[in-house]
Amino acid sequence: MDMRSEIRKLARIEEGPYPFLSLYLNTKWDDEQQRERIRLFTKNQLKRIYDQLKDREDWRRAFVTDQQQIERFVEGLVRRVYNEEVNGIAIFSCSGIGAFLTYPSIIPFENECFIFDLPILQPLVRLSSQYQNTLVVMVETDSAKLFDVSMEGMMAESSIKSYVPGRHDQGGWAQMRYQRHIKDHMDKHHKEVVEHLTELFDSDKKRIILIGQDRIIANFKLFLPERVKQQIADTFSMDFSEERSKMLRRVFERLLQKEREEVSHQIEELKERTPMGGLATLGLNRTLEALNKGQVHTLYLLTSFSLPGGKCRRCGSLVLIHSPDESSVPCPLCKGKMKTINLGEEMVRSALRQDGEVKWVQENTILNANDGVVASLRFR
């Protein structure tokens, strides 16, 4: 599953007359009590929402079916019917349009539950932006393992084993010839692995992580095409006998660190670009204006960003609302009626509908000084 493609499909769902239930769960089971806590959390949240809908009988009737579907699914999770390697799951249910969608994650979600007229995407987008699909290559002198890794976990794996002669005790010219012989076999093995890696890369461009001893990685990289080499995100060493789960944990830790470093560098570049009339915006008002014009390439938001806003029911424009009274003010662009919204959620949805990217940032001084939001633009 291409999670980014799936998220864009979710973002393009149009508002309708039926409620959308969004449920995020941490399914990293430490003990049986944790399973029971998830069951109780789900039950309590569904009851809370049912009570919350007492003044919306149309939504409440539709919600009952969603409630039953989700309770059955969560019961299956708790009883180990589904994949035990899943540490988090996002569930979206709207019985009115026949939608029941589940998205597993190897990274746990925080337990959250929402009812709205559209799927709530922020928790899913946040994890997806931090953990990009990656090809991991563990390479040795005579063997290699290739893993296709995503937020959902291990998607595919393959192994390549080649014959490379061992050492012997002769010295002098014989030893030198024998070492060249070994090197030729290692080169042949590395070329075979590179061929397989390049085929995987060309079918679906992804980041690459190389794992192995420095001298072996250096030799392996000699045979990589430049287009593949440019996508190497990281290299490191680890014991090849380590459990796969430990390798995955290490990969995700490194990916998260690299992503944070890259995003910080990108935001610095945006700050430098803005005074010169470059393709960037700093601050909420200018970024909202760019979103409303369809200009945004990448939206950067602090994870703490949380403001009320308004969305025009006619043209879809987003505006900041400073007080509840402003929600009754007509749209400044088309004079249509405004709807009160979670501004961060709708900004994310708007960027995704424009085929833009969204990056969530834990802490950043530039974002702190600019309302918690900046963006790179496609055009002005």
NUFIGU-229728 format. One line per field, with one value per residue: residue number from 1; residue in three letters; x, y, z of N, C-alpha, C in turn. Coordinates in steps of 0.1 Angstrom, whole numbers, plus 2048, in hexadecimal, padded with zeros to 3 digits. Atoms other than C-alpha are relative to their C-alpha. Example, Ala and Ser with C-alpha at 12.3 -4.5 7.8 and 13.67 -1.06 7.14 Angstrom:
2
k = [1|2]
r = [ala|ser]
n_xx = [809|7F7]
n_yy = [7F4|7F5]
n_zz = [800|800]
ca_xx = [87B|889]
ca_yy = [7D3|7F5]
ca_zz = [84E|847]
c_xx = [809|7F8]
c_yy = [80C|80B]
c_zz = [800|808]
***
This chain:
380
k = [1|2|3|4|5|6|7|8|9|10|11|12|13|14|15|16|17|18|19|20|21|22|23|24|25|26|27|28|29|30|31|32|33|34|35|36|37|38|39|40|41|42|43|44|45|46|47|48|49|50|51|52|53|54|55|56|57|58|59|60|61|62|63|64|65|66|67|68|69|70|71|72|73|74|75|76|77|78|79|80|81|82|83|84|85|86|87|88|89|90|91|92|93|94|95|96|97|98|99|100|101|102|103|104|105|106|107|108|109|110|111|112|113|114|115|116|117|118|119|120|121|122|123|124|125|126|127|128|129|130|131|132|133|134|135|136|137|138|139|140|141|142|143|144|145|146|147|148|149|150|151|152|153|154|155|156|157|158|159|160|161|162|163|164|165|166|167|168|169|170|171|172|173|174|175|176|177|178|179|180|181|182|183|184|185|186|187|188|189|190|191|192|193|194|195|196|197|198|199|200|201|202|203|204|205|206|207|208|209|210|211|212|213|214|215|216|217|218|219|220|221|222|223|224|225|226|227|228|229|230|231|232|233|234|235|236|237|238|239|240|241|242|243|244|245|246|247|248|249|250|251|252|253|254|255|256|257|258|259|260|261|262|263|264|265|266|267|268|269|270|271|272|273|274|275|276|277|278|279|280|281|282|283|284|285|286|287|288|289|290|291|292|293|294|295|296|297|298|299|300|301|302|303|304|305|306|307|308|309|310|311|312|313|314|315|316|317|318|319|320|321|322|323|324|325|326|327|328|329|330|331|332|333|334|335|336|337|338|339|340|341|342|343|344|345|346|347|348|349|350|351|352|353|354|355|356|357|358|359|360|361|362|363|364|365|366|367|368|369|370|371|372|373|374|375|376|377|378|379|380]
r = [met|asp|met|arg|ser|glu|ile|arg|lys|leu|ala|arg|ile|glu|glu|gly|pro|tyr|pro|phe|leu|ser|leu|tyr|leu|asn|thr|lys|trp|asp|asp|glu|gln|gln|arg|glu|arg|ile|arg|leu|phe|thr|lys|asn|gln|leu|lys|arg|ile|tyr|asp|gln|leu|lys|asp|arg|glu|asp|trp|arg|arg|ala|phe|val|thr|asp|gln|gln|gln|ile|glu|arg|phe|val|glu|gly|leu|val|arg|arg|val|tyr|asn|glu|glu|val|asn|gly|ile|ala|ile|phe|ser|cys|ser|gly|ile|gly|ala|phe|leu|thr|tyr|pro|ser|ile|ile|pro|phe|glu|asn|glu|cys|phe|ile|phe|asp|leu|pro|ile|leu|gln|pro|leu|val|arg|leu|ser|ser|gln|tyr|gln|asn|thr|leu|val|val|met|val|glu|thr|asp|ser|ala|lys|leu|phe|asp|val|ser|met|glu|gly|met|met|ala|glu|ser|ser|ile|lys|ser|tyr|val|pro|gly|arg|his|asp|gln|gly|gly|trp|ala|gln|met|arg|tyr|gln|arg|his|ile|lys|asp|his|met|asp|lys|his|his|lys|glu|val|val|glu|his|leu|thr|glu|leu|phe|asp|ser|asp|lys|lys|arg|ile|ile|leu|ile|gly|gln|asp|arg|ile|ile|ala|asn|phe|lys|leu|phe|leu|pro|glu|arg|val|lys|gln|gln|ile|ala|asp|thr|phe|ser|met|asp|phe|ser|glu|glu|arg|ser|lys|met|leu|arg|arg|val|phe|glu|arg|leu|leu|gln|lys|glu|arg|glu|glu|val|ser|his|gln|ile|glu|glu|leu|lys|glu|arg|thr|pro|met|gly|gly|leu|ala|thr|leu|gly|leu|asn|arg|thr|leu|glu|ala|leu|asn|lys|gly|gln|val|his|thr|leu|tyr|leu|leu|thr|ser|phe|ser|leu|pro|gly|gly|lys|cys|arg|arg|cys|gly|ser|leu|val|leu|ile|his|ser|pro|asp|glu|ser|ser|val|pro|cys|pro|leu|cys|lys|gly|lys|met|lys|thr|ile|asn|leu|gly|glu|glu|met|val|arg|ser|ala|leu|arg|gln|asp|gly|glu|val|lys|trp|val|gln|glu|asn|thr|ile|leu|asn|ala|asn|asp|gly|val|val|ala|ser|leu|arg|phe|arg]
n_xx = [808|7F9|808|801|80A|80C|803|806|80D|808|801|809|80E|808|809|80E|809|7FE|7F4|7F4|7FA|7F2|7FB|7F2|7FD|7F3|802|7F3|805|7F6|806|80F|807|800|80B|80D|801|804|80E|807|7FF|808|80D|803|800|80C|80C|7FF|804|80F|807|7FD|808|80E|808|7FF|806|7FC|7F3|801|804|7F5|7F4|802|7F9|7F1|7FC|800|7F5|7F3|800|7FC|7F2|7F7|801|7F7|7F3|7FD|7FF|7F5|805|7F8|7F2|7FB|7F4|806|800|80A|80A|809|80D|809|80D|80C|809|809|7FB|7FA|7F1|7FA|7F2|7F7|7F2|7F6|7F3|7F7|7FE|80D|807|806|80E|808|80D|806|80C|800|806|7F5|7F6|7F5|7F4|7F4|7F7|7FB|7F7|7F4|7F7|7FC|7F6|7F3|7FA|802|7FD|7F1|7F9|7F4|7F7|7F5|7F7|7F3|7F7|806|80E|808|80F|806|80D|808|805|809|806|808|7F7|7F8|809|7FA|7F2|7F9|7F2|7F7|7F4|7F6|7F4|7F4|7F6|7FB|7F2|7F7|7F5|7F5|7FB|7FA|808|80C|80A|806|809|80C|808|807|80B|80B|806|808|80C|808|805|80B|80B|806|806|80D|809|803|80A|80D|804|804|80D|80A|800|806|80F|807|7F5|801|7F4|7F8|7F7|7F6|7FB|7F5|7F3|7FD|7F9|809|80A|7F8|7FF|80D|804|7F9|808|80D|803|801|80E|803|7F7|805|80B|7FB|803|7F8|7F9|7FB|7FD|806|7FE|80A|807|80A|80E|805|807|7F6|7FB|80B|801|7F5|803|80A|7F9|7F7|808|807|7F6|7FD|80B|800|7F5|804|80B|7FA|7F8|80A|806|7F5|7FF|80C|7FF|7F7|806|80C|7FE|7FC|80B|7FF|80C|802|807|7FE|80C|80D|809|7FB|801|80E|803|7FA|808|80D|7FC|7FB|7F2|7F7|7F9|7FF|805|7F9|808|7FC|80A|809|809|80F|807|80D|801|80D|7FF|80B|808|801|7F4|7F6|7F5|7FD|7FC|7FE|80B|7FB|80A|80C|809|7FC|805|80C|7FC|7FF|7F2|7FB|7FD|80C|80C|807|801|7F4|802|7F5|7F7|7F3|7F8|7F4|805|804|7F4|7FA|808|7FF|7F3|801|809|7F8|7F4|7F5|7FB|802|7F6|802|7F3|802|7FB|7F8|801|806|80E|805|801|809|80E|800|802|7FA|802|7FA|80B|7FD|800|806]
n_yy = [7F4|7F3|7F8|7F2|800|803|7F4|7F6|804|7FC|7F1|7FC|804|7F4|800|805|7FF|80A|7FD|809|803|802|806|804|808|806|80F|806|807|804|80A|802|7F5|7F6|804|7FC|7F1|7FC|803|7F6|7F3|800|801|7F4|7F6|801|7FC|7F1|7FA|802|7F6|7F3|7FE|800|7F6|803|80D|806|805|80A|80D|805|803|80D|80A|7FE|804|80F|805|7FD|809|80E|7FF|7FE|80D|808|7FC|804|80E|804|805|7F8|800|7FC|7F7|7F3|7F9|7F6|801|7F5|805|7F6|807|7F8|809|7F9|801|80D|7FF|805|800|802|7FE|804|7F8|806|7F6|7FE|7F3|7FD|804|7F4|803|7F4|801|7F3|803|805|807|7F8|806|7FB|80B|809|7F8|7FE|80C|802|7F7|802|80D|802|80D|801|80C|803|80A|805|806|806|804|80B|801|7F3|800|7F3|7FE|7F4|7FC|7F4|7FE|80C|80B|807|803|80B|802|80A|803|804|807|803|807|7F9|809|7FB|7FD|80B|7FB|7FD|7F2|7FB|7FD|809|7FA|7F4|805|805|7F5|7FA|80A|7FD|7F3|802|807|7F7|7F6|806|801|7F2|7FC|807|7F9|7F3|802|802|7F4|7F6|804|7FC|7F1|7FA|803|7F8|7F8|7FF|7FE|80C|801|80B|805|809|7FB|7F5|804|807|7F6|7F8|808|802|7F3|7FE|805|7FB|7F5|7F3|7FD|808|7FB|7F3|802|807|7F7|803|80D|803|80E|807|80E|806|80B|7F9|803|7F7|7F5|7F6|7F8|7F7|7F5|7F8|7F9|7F5|7F6|7F8|7F9|7F5|7F6|7FA|7F8|7F3|7F7|7FB|7F6|7F4|7F9|7FB|7F4|7F5|7FB|7F8|7F3|7F8|7FE|7F7|7F2|7FD|802|80D|808|804|7F7|801|7FB|806|7F9|802|80E|802|7FA|809|80C|7FD|7FE|80D|7FD|806|80D|807|7F8|804|7FC|805|80A|7F9|7F6|803|7F3|801|7F9|800|805|7FB|80B|7FE|801|809|7F8|801|7F4|801|7FA|7FC|802|807|7F7|7FF|80B|7FC|7F6|807|803|7F4|801|801|7FC|80C|803|807|80B|801|80C|801|7FA|809|80C|7FC|7FC|80C|805|7F7|802|80E|800|7FA|809|7FB|807|7FB|804|7FC|7FD|800|7F3|7F8|7F2|7F8|802|7F9|7F2|7FD|805|80E|805|7FA|809|7FE|7FE|805|7F4|7F4]
n_zz = [800|800|7F5|805|809|7F9|7F8|80A|803|7F5|800|80B|7FE|7FF|7F4|803|7F6|7F6|7F7|802|7F4|802|7F3|800|7F5|7FD|7FF|7FC|7F3|7F6|7F7|802|7FB|80B|809|7FA|7FF|80D|801|7F7|806|80B|7FB|7F9|80A|808|7F8|7FF|80D|801|7F7|806|80C|7FC|807|80E|801|80D|7FE|7F6|806|808|7F7|7FA|809|7FF|7F3|800|808|7FA|7F4|804|805|7F4|7F9|807|7FD|7F2|7FF|809|80D|80A|800|7F3|801|801|7F3|801|80B|802|806|804|803|804|806|809|80D|801|7FE|7F3|804|7F6|804|7F6|7FF|7F7|7F6|7F9|800|7F3|800|802|807|806|808|808|80D|809|7F8|7F9|806|7FA|7FA|80A|809|7F8|800|80E|804|7F9|803|80E|805|801|803|7F7|806|7F7|80A|7FB|80B|808|7FF|7FE|7FD|804|7FA|804|7F3|800|7F4|7FD|7FC|80A|80B|808|7FE|809|7FC|80B|7FB|80B|7FB|7FF|7F9|7F3|7FF|7FE|7F8|809|801|80D|80C|800|7F7|807|80A|7F9|7FB|80C|803|7F7|803|80C|7FC|7F8|80A|807|7F7|7FE|80C|801|7F6|806|80B|7FA|7F9|80A|806|7F5|7FF|80C|800|7F6|7FA|7F1|7F9|7FF|7F5|801|7F3|802|7FC|809|80C|809|805|809|80C|806|806|80D|80B|800|809|7F9|7FC|7F4|7F5|7FB|7F7|7F4|7F5|7F4|7FF|7F2|7FD|7F5|801|809|7F9|7F7|804|80A|7F9|7FC|80C|804|7F7|803|80C|7FD|7F8|809|80A|7F9|7FD|80D|805|7F8|804|80D|7FE|7FA|80B|809|7FB|801|80E|803|7F9|808|80D|7FF|803|80E|808|804|7FF|7F2|7F7|7F1|7F8|803|80A|80E|804|803|80D|80A|801|807|80E|805|803|7F6|803|7F3|7F4|7F4|7F5|7F3|7FB|7F7|807|7FE|801|807|80D|807|80D|808|805|80F|808|7F9|7FB|7F1|7F9|7F2|7F8|7F3|7F6|805|807|80E|808|807|80A|80D|806|806|80E|808|7F8|7FC|7F2|7FA|7F7|7F6|802|7FB|80B|803|807|80E|807|804|80B|80B|806|806|80C|80B|802|7F9|7F5|7F3|7F6|7F2|7F9|7F1|7FB|80A|7FC|80B|7FF|7F4|802|80B|7FE|801|80E|80C|80C|80D|80A|80E|808|7F9]
ca_xx = [800|80D|803|809|7F2|7D8|7DA|7D3|7B5|7A8|7AF|79A|77B|75F|74A|728|70A|718|732|755|763|789|79A|7BF|7CD|7ED|7EE|811|806|81D|805|7E1|7D7|7E1|7C9|7AD|7B5|7B1|790|784|791|77F|75F|760|768|74C|733|740|73A|717|70D|71D|706|6E5|6DB|6E4|6CD|6D7|6FC|6F3|6E1|6FE|717|707|713|736|737|72E|748|764|75B|75E|77F|78F|783|796|7B5|7B3|7AE|7CC|7B8|7CE|7F3|806|823|80B|812|7F8|7D9|7C4|79F|787|762|745|729|714|72C|737|75A|76D|793|7AF|7D4|7EE|80E|82D|82F|815|7FB|7EE|7CB|7B3|78F|77D|75B|759|74B|76D|789|7A1|7C3|7DC|7E9|7ED|7FD|815|823|823|838|852|857|85A|85B|87F|894|8AC|8CA|8DF|8FE|91C|938|924|900|8E5|8C2|8AB|88C|870|866|849|835|821|840|852|841|859|87B|894|8B6|8D4|8F0|90F|92E|94D|96D|97A|99D|9BC|9DE|9F5|A0A|A1B|A0E|9F7|9E6|9E2|9D3|9BC|9B0|9A9|995|981|97C|96F|956|94B|947|932|91C|918|910|8F4|8E6|8E8|8D5|8B9|8B9|8B7|89A|887|890|886|864|85C|874|87C|896|8B3|8C5|8E5|8F0|912|937|946|95E|943|92A|946|94B|926|920|939|920|901|8F2|8F3|8CD|8CC|8EA|8DA|8BD|8D3|8C5|8DC|8F6|900|90D|8FC|8FF|8EE|8E3|8CD|8A8|894|87F|89F|8AB|889|889|8AC|8A2|883|898|8B1|896|884|8A5|8AE|88B|88D|8AF|8A3|883|897|8AF|891|881|8A2|8A3|87F|887|8A4|88F|871|880|88C|869|870|857|850|839|83E|821|7FD|7EC|803|803|7DD|7DC|7F4|7DF|7BF|7D1|7DD|802|80F|829|832|821|835|822|82C|81C|80E|7FC|7D7|7C1|79C|794|779|773|75D|740|740|764|777|78E|79E|7A0|7AC|790|79A|779|759|746|75B|74D|72E|742|73F|75D|774|779|756|73F|734|72A|747|749|75E|77B|79B|7B3|7D1|7BD|7AE|7CF|7DD|7C0|7C3|7E8|7E2|7C6|7DF|7F7|80D|822|81D|839|833|84E|852|866|875|87E|874|852|84E|854|83B|81A|826|823|837|835|848|835|832|82C|822]
ca_yy = [800|823|836|858|850|842|862|877|862|868|88E|88F|880|89A|8A5|894|88F|873|873|865|854|855|83E|83C|821|817|7F1|7EB|7D1|7D0|7BA|7AD|7CB|7E1|7CE|7D3|7F8|7FB|7EA|801|820|817|80F|82F|845|837|83C|860|867|857|86D|88B|886|888|8A7|898|87B|876|872|85D|843|840|83F|820|80B|81A|813|7EE|7EA|7FA|7E6|7C5|7D0|7DB|7BA|7A8|7BC|7B5|790|78E|787|7A1|7A6|7A6|7BB|7D9|7F3|80C|80E|82A|822|837|82D|83E|825|83F|83C|818|821|80C|812|806|810|7FD|80D|7FE|81F|823|83E|850|844|85E|85E|878|87D|896|898|88E|877|887|883|896|877|862|87E|885|862|85E|87D|872|84E|84D|82D|820|805|7F6|7E3|7CE|7C5|7AE|7A0|782|788|7A3|7A9|7C3|7D0|7E6|7F9|811|81F|7FF|7EA|7D1|7D0|7B8|7A9|795|785|781|768|765|74F|762|74E|74F|758|741|743|747|767|77B|77D|75F|771|791|77D|76C|78D|79B|77B|781|7A5|79B|784|79F|7B8|7A0|79A|7C0|7C6|7AC|7BD|7DF|7D2|7C5|7E5|7FB|7E7|7EC|811|818|807|81E|83A|838|842|829|81F|80A|7F4|7E4|7E8|808|7F7|7E1|7FE|812|7F6|7F1|816|815|802|816|82C|851|854|839|846|868|859|849|858|847|82B|81A|7F9|7DF|7BA|7A6|78C|7A6|79F|7AF|7C3|7D3|7DC|7EB|800|80C|815|829|83B|846|84F|865|877|87C|889|8A3|8AF|8B2|8C5|8DD|8E4|8E9|902|916|918|924|940|94B|949|95E|981|97E|977|952|935|935|943|949|94C|943|95E|95B|935|935|94C|934|916|927|92E|90A|916|900|8E5|8DC|8E7|8E7|8E8|8E6|8C7|8DF|8F4|8F6|913|917|921|926|914|923|90B|919|91D|909|926|924|941|947|94E|963|960|94B|969|969|948|95A|973|96B|95D|97A|96C|962|96D|949|93B|930|910|90D|8F4|8E8|8FE|8E6|8C8|8DC|8EB|8C8|8BC|8DA|8D4|8AE|8B6|8CB|8AD|8C0|8B2|8B7|8B7|8B8|8C7|8C1|8E1|8FC|920|92D|91D|92A|94D|949|93D|919|916|91C|90E|90A|914|906|929|94C]
ca_zz = [800|7F7|817|807|7EB|803|818|7F9|7F1|814|811|7F1|800|7FD|81B|81B|831|846|863|85F|87D|880|89B|8A2|8B8|8C8|8C3|8D0|8EA|908|91C|91D|931|914|8FD|916|919|8F3|8F4|910|8FF|8DF|8F1|906|8E8|8D3|8EF|8F3|8CE|8CF|8EC|8DA|8BC|8D0|8BD|89B|896|871|87B|899|884|86C|889|898|87A|87C|8A1|89C|880|894|8B4|8A0|890|8B1|8C1|8A6|8AD|8D2|8CC|8B4|895|882|87C|89E|88F|88B|8A7|89C|887|878|871|85D|85B|849|844|832|814|81B|826|840|83C|851|850|864|871|880|893|8AF|8AD|8CC|8D5|8C6|8B9|8A3|894|877|854|845|850|86A|85A|870|884|865|850|86D|86F|849|844|85D|851|82B|817|817|807|821|814|82C|818|820|80B|7FF|809|80B|818|809|81B|80F|82E|834|850|84E|855|840|81E|80C|810|7FB|800|7E8|7F0|7DB|7DD|7E8|7F0|813|81F|81D|82D|80E|80B|7F0|7CD|7D2|7EF|7DA|7BD|7D5|7E4|7C1|7BB|7DA|7D1|7AE|7BE|7D7|7BA|7A7|7C5|7CB|7A7|7A9|7C9|7B8|79A|7B0|7C5|7A6|798|7B9|7BA|796|79B|7B8|7C1|7E7|800|805|825|823|840|841|84A|83C|824|816|812|801|7E8|7E2|7DB|7BF|7AA|7B2|796|79F|7A0|7BB|7CE|7D1|7E5|800|820|839|83E|85E|86C|880|887|86C|885|897|897|87B|894|8A2|87F|877|897|88F|86C|878|892|877|85E|878|881|85C|854|871|865|841|84B|861|843|82C|843|846|820|81F|838|822|802|80F|810|7EC|7E0|7DD|7DC|801|81C|841|859|859|845|826|828|829|80B|7F8|801|7F5|7D4|7D0|7D2|7EE|7E6|80A|82A|84A|86B|890|8A0|8BA|8A0|8AA|8A0|897|874|85B|83A|81F|816|7F2|7E7|802|80C|82F|847|86A|884|8A2|8B4|8B1|8A4|884|879|86E|859|833|820|817|7F4|7E8|804|80A|82C|843|857|877|873|882|86E|870|864|846|83D|83B|826|80F|809|802|7E9|7D6|7D5|7ED|80A|82F|849|86E|884|8A9|8B0|89A|8A2|87F|882|8A6|899|87C|88B|889|863|844|820|800|7E1|7BD|7AF|7B8]
c_xx = [809|7F8|7FE|7F4|7F2|7FB|7FA|7F2|7F6|7FD|7F6|7F1|7F8|7F7|7F2|7F7|802|80D|80B|806|80F|806|80E|803|80E|7FF|80D|7FD|80C|7FB|7F1|7F8|7FF|7F5|7F3|7FE|7FB|7F1|7F7|800|7F7|7F1|7FB|7FF|7F3|7F3|800|7FA|7F1|7F8|801|7F6|7F1|7F8|801|7FC|804|80E|800|7FC|80B|80B|7FE|807|80F|805|801|80C|80D|801|805|80F|80A|800|80A|80F|804|802|80A|7FC|809|80F|806|80B|7FB|801|7F6|7F6|7F7|7F3|7F7|7F3|7F5|7F6|7F7|805|807|80F|804|80F|809|80F|809|80C|809|804|7F3|7FA|7FC|7F1|7F7|7F4|7F9|7F4|7FF|7F9|80A|809|80A|80D|80D|809|806|80A|80D|80A|805|80B|80D|807|7FD|804|80F|804|80C|808|80B|80A|80D|808|7F9|7F1|7FA|7F2|7FA|7F2|7F9|7F8|7F7|7FB|7F8|808|807|7F6|805|80E|805|80E|808|80C|809|80C|80C|80A|804|80F|809|80D|80D|804|805|7F6|7F4|7F5|7FA|7F6|7F3|7F7|7F9|7F4|7F4|7F9|7F7|7F3|7F7|7FA|7F4|7F4|7F9|7F9|7F2|7F6|7FC|7F5|7F2|7FB|7FB|7F3|7F5|7FE|7F9|7F1|7F8|80A|7FE|80E|807|808|809|805|80B|80D|804|807|7F7|7F6|807|801|7F3|7FB|807|7F8|7F2|7FF|7FE|7F2|7FC|809|7FB|7F4|804|7FE|809|808|805|803|7F8|802|7F5|7F8|7F5|7F2|7FB|7F9|80A|805|7F5|800|80C|7FE|7F6|806|808|7F8|7FA|80B|804|7F5|800|80B|7FD|7F6|806|808|7F6|7FA|80A|801|7F4|801|809|7FA|7F5|803|803|7F5|800|7F3|7FE|7F7|803|7F4|7F3|7F8|805|7FF|7F1|7FC|806|7F8|7F3|802|805|80F|809|806|802|7FC|808|7F9|807|7F6|7F7|7F6|7F1|7F9|7F2|800|7F3|803|7F3|7F8|7FF|80D|80B|80B|801|804|802|7F4|805|7F6|7F4|7F7|804|7FC|7F4|803|801|80F|805|803|7F3|7F3|7F7|7FF|80C|7FC|80C|807|80C|80A|80B|7FC|7FC|80B|807|7F9|801|80D|800|7F8|807|80C|80D|805|7FD|80B|7FD|80D|7FE|804|809|7FF|7FA|7F1|7FA|7FE|7F6|7F3|800|7FE|808|7FD|809|7F5|805|802|7FA|7F6]
c_yy = [80D|809|80E|801|7FE|80D|80A|7FC|804|80F|804|7FC|80D|7FF|7FC|801|7F7|802|7F6|7FE|7FC|7FB|7FD|7F9|7FC|7F1|7F9|7FA|7FD|7F5|7FF|80C|80B|7FD|804|80F|805|7FE|80A|80E|801|801|80E|80C|7FF|804|810|807|7FE|80A|80E|803|800|80A|7FF|7F2|7F9|7FA|7F4|7F2|7FA|7FB|7F2|7F5|801|7FB|7F0|7FB|802|7F7|7F2|800|800|7F3|7F6|803|7FB|7F1|7FA|7FA|806|7FF|805|80A|80F|807|80B|7FE|80C|7FA|80B|7F9|80B|7F6|806|7FF|7F2|7FF|7FA|7FD|7FE|801|7FD|808|7F8|80A|802|80E|803|7FD|80D|7FC|80D|7FD|80D|7FC|7FC|7F9|80A|7FA|804|7F5|7F7|807|802|7F5|7FD|809|7FE|7F3|7FD|7F2|7FF|7F2|7FE|7F5|7FC|7F8|7FB|7FC|7F6|7FE|80E|7FD|80E|800|80C|803|80C|802|7F4|7F5|7FB|7FC|7F5|7FF|7F5|7FE|7FC|7FA|7FD|7F8|80A|7F8|805|803|7F3|806|802|80F|803|802|7F7|806|80C|7FC|7FB|80B|807|7F7|802|80D|7FF|7FA|80A|80B|7FB|7FF|80E|805|7F9|806|80D|7FF|7FE|80C|80A|7FD|804|80F|806|7FD|809|808|801|804|7F2|801|7F4|7FC|7F6|806|80B|7FC|7F9|80A|808|7F9|7FF|80D|803|7FC|806|80B|80D|803|7F8|805|80D|7FF|7F8|80A|7FE|7F3|7FE|7F1|7FA|7F1|7F9|7F5|806|7FC|80B|80C|80B|808|80A|80C|809|809|80C|80B|809|808|80D|80C|807|80A|80E|809|806|80B|80D|808|806|80D|80C|806|808|80E|809|804|80B|80E|804|7FD|7F2|7F8|7FB|80A|7FD|806|7FC|807|7FE|7F1|7FD|805|7F7|7F3|802|802|7F3|801|7F7|7F3|7F8|809|7FA|806|7FA|7F5|806|80A|7FC|80D|7FD|808|7FF|7FB|804|7F4|801|7FE|7F8|808|7FF|80E|7FE|807|804|7FF|7F9|808|801|7F5|803|80A|7F9|7FE|80D|7FF|7FF|803|7F4|7FE|7F9|7F5|7FF|7F3|801|804|7F7|7F5|804|805|7F3|7FA|808|7FD|7F2|800|807|7F8|806|7F6|807|7FB|806|801|801|80D|806|80F|809|7FE|807|80F|804|7F8|7F0|7FA|808|7F7|804|800|7FA|80C|80B|806]
c_zz = [800|809|7FB|7F6|807|808|7F7|7FC|80B|800|7F5|802|803|80C|7FB|80C|80C|808|7FC|80E|7FE|80E|7FE|80C|801|803|803|80E|809|809|7FD|805|7F6|7F6|806|800|7F2|7FD|807|7FA|7F4|804|806|7F5|7F7|807|802|7F4|7FF|808|7FA|7F5|804|7F9|7F1|7FD|7F3|802|80A|7FA|7F8|809|806|7F8|801|80D|801|7F8|807|80D|7FC|7FC|80C|808|7F9|802|80E|801|7F6|7F3|7F5|803|80E|7FE|7FF|80E|801|7F5|800|7F9|7FD|7FC|7FD|7F9|7F6|7F1|7FE|801|80E|7FC|80C|7FB|80B|800|809|80B|808|7FE|80F|7FE|7FF|7F8|7FC|7F9|7F8|7F3|7F5|809|806|7FD|807|806|7F6|7F7|808|7FF|7F1|7FB|806|7FC|7F1|7FC|7FD|7FB|809|7FA|80B|7F7|807|7F3|7F6|801|802|803|7FC|806|7FB|80C|7FF|80E|805|805|7F5|7F5|7F7|804|7F7|805|7F3|807|7F4|806|7FF|807|80D|800|800|805|7F7|800|7F3|7F5|800|809|7F9|7F5|806|805|7F5|7FC|809|7FD|7F3|804|808|7F6|7F8|808|802|7F4|7FF|80A|7FA|7F5|806|807|7F6|7FA|80A|800|7F4|7FF|809|808|80F|805|801|80D|7FE|80E|7FD|805|7F6|7F3|7F6|7FA|7F6|7F2|7F9|7F9|7F3|7F4|7FF|7F5|808|805|80D|80B|806|80A|80C|80C|80C|7FD|80E|801|80B|7FE|7F8|806|809|7FB|7F7|807|805|7F5|7FC|80A|7FE|7F4|802|808|7F7|7F6|807|802|7F3|7FB|808|7FB|7F2|800|806|7F5|7F6|805|801|7F2|7FD|806|7F7|7F2|801|7FD|7F2|7F7|7FA|802|80E|807|80E|807|7FB|7F5|7F1|7FC|7FD|7F2|7F5|7FF|7F9|7F1|7F9|7FD|808|7FA|80D|80C|80C|80C|80D|805|80B|7FA|802|801|7FA|7F3|7FA|7F2|7F8|7FA|7F1|7F9|807|806|80F|805|80F|807|80D|80B|7FA|7F8|7F1|7F7|7F8|7F5|7F2|7FC|7FA|7F1|7F8|807|804|80F|805|80A|809|7FF|809|7F5|7FC|7F7|7F1|7F8|7FA|7F4|7F3|7F8|7F9|7F3|7F4|7FC|806|80B|80D|809|80D|807|80F|806|7F6|803|7F5|800|80C|7FE|7F5|801|7FF|7F2|7F6|7F4|7F5|7F5|7F2|7F7|808|7F6]
***
